[in-house]
Amino acid sequence: MPKIVDRDAYRDELLSGCFSVFARYGYDKVTMRKIAQVLGVSTGTLYHYFPNKQAIIKALFDWVMRTNIGDALSRMHDIDDMDKRIDIASEFWKEYGEYYQKVMLLAFDLWRNSAKDESQPVFLSFSRYYRDAMVKIFNISEEFSELLFIIFLGSVFHSIITPDHFSYNKTVDTIAQLISKEKGIARNGAKTKRHVKLVR
């Protein structure tokens, strides 16, 4: 009886491997043949799912959104206390610091190797997905989530270019403090008069 393959699951497995390959070698340094070789699959299999490297890198951003945000949401499942949610998010961002550096470098690769009308929709979708997640997780406005996302991207960028003179973790703590202040929560756990009950 022929083996039944979950195409979506296998595609995600390939994307996970491709993410590691691009992070290790760089987009410009690998070919489809090299990617297939590192992943231990045939080039035919790789081409069956992705017509070229550019298709892979675009698909990777969707994969990053689904898996990374999915992980964050799963950690906050059934946690209604906003202070705890902020703490979990802070630790989550710190845990994924190096991961976000790789995503940033991947974004540079896509920007350098794609036309504006091809890369911009990917970046806009990526930005919207993360900002919407922050709106949902912290019950904040879209404008505030956009501000936080810009600060976060800046912190990842500086952690790449000036790692010896910039503390990514301290910036994450500052972001957590900004969210707490917006929600009327003191960082010692005491609620201020401006505390807003979490909307489910």
ABEGO torsion letter per residue (X at the ends): XBBBBBAAAAAAAAAAAAAAAAAAAEAAABBAAAAAAAAGBBAAAAAAABABAAAAAAAAAAAAAAAAAAAAAAAABGBABAAAAAAAAAAAAAAAAAAAAAAAAAAAAAAAABBAAAAAAAAAAAAAAAAAAAAAAAGBBAAAAAAAAAAAAAAAAAAAABAAABBAAAAAAAAAAAAAAAAGBBAAGBBBAABBBBBX
